[in-house]
Amino acid sequence: MILAPFLDTQGIHNFRDYGGWKTRDGGMVRKGLLWRSGQHVGASAADLRAIDALDIRTVVDLRGASERERNPCKRSENFTAEVFFHEGETSSSPPHMDVDESTSTEDYARQRMLAVYTRMPRNPAMISMFSRYLRLLAERDGASLVHCFAGKDRTGVAAMLMLHILGVDRDDQMAEFLRTNDAPTMKVLASQSVPGIEKKLGRKLEEGAVQALLGVREEYLATYWCEVEDDHGSLDSYIETVLGVDELLKEQLRQRFVA
């Protein structure tokens, strides 16, 4: 299995195609249609040209209103995609920046991130946006992009949900989630995140804390799965009863995105 490389960007973190994964029935998730990334506030002119070449027609921004206001995405003059977002807040702050005075150490930073994944399955705004994302993928033609601040937590769950519906097995869902740690643009995320976190804390972050906040770990996504299964019995049940994605919609997604 050959996955697409990360898009070569200078000011956008973690931009990649999450197609290419095999499905349980022998198919493959189509490439060139399902893109994910972090925010575009730092996009360079070259980045914007590279995005234009992807012919993305739908953008789903998982950030809340205050995040979008603080970090407006840059767009080229040729940008024609329709952007969808939540009118209010989707979290109290970007998940990896949801810190308190103890978060400068690795263990506390890890606990903060686990708390994010514990809350996310029950967050009404995220439920609404995940549901909306999946419906938009079924309804709209062309390539799409889903992103949040860092493109790893909210975006990582959105990509996992889509891959699950398409029939990608759980090990590969996790592998796609963890691929974030291979992104060649970690310095971009660090420059957008670490100074603000350290200002809020009033002191430096330990290196282990930086890694816990800016990267992803198996236990993060495993926590999301565990919370969903404790409440609903299975991820499939959650997708159907909470996100409102029934078998007809699932089949529409498979027909469109599985080769």
Salt bridges, closest charged atoms under 4 A:
ASP55 OD2 - ARG57 NH2 3.31
ASP61 OD2 - ARG63 NH2 2.89
ASP61 OD2 - HIS147 NE2 3.60
GLU67 OE2 - ARG154 NH1 2.84
GLU82 OE1 - ARG140 NH1 3.14
ASP98 OD1 - ARG112 NH2 3.56
ASP98 OD2 - ARG119 NH2 2.63
ASP100 OD2 - ARG112 NH1 3.33
GLU106 OE2 - ARG217 NH2 3.02
ASP107 OD1 - ARG110 NH1 3.63
ASP141 OD1 - ARG256 NH2 3.40
ASP153 OD2 - LYS152 NZ 2.91
GLU176 OE2 - ARG16 NH2 2.82
GLU176 OE2 - ARG36 NH1 2.90
GLU198 OE1 - LYS204 NZ 3.83
GLU219 OE2 - ARG110 NE 2.69
GLU227 OE1 - ARG122 NH2 2.55
GLU229 OE2 - ARG170 NH1 3.01
ASP231 OD2 - ARG122 NE 2.72
ASP236 OD1 - HIS164 NE2 2.94
ASP236 OD1 - LYS250 NZ 3.98
GLU247 OE2 - LYS250 NZ 3.42
GLU247 OE1 - ARG254 NH1 3.90
GLU251 OE1 - ARG254 NH1 3.71
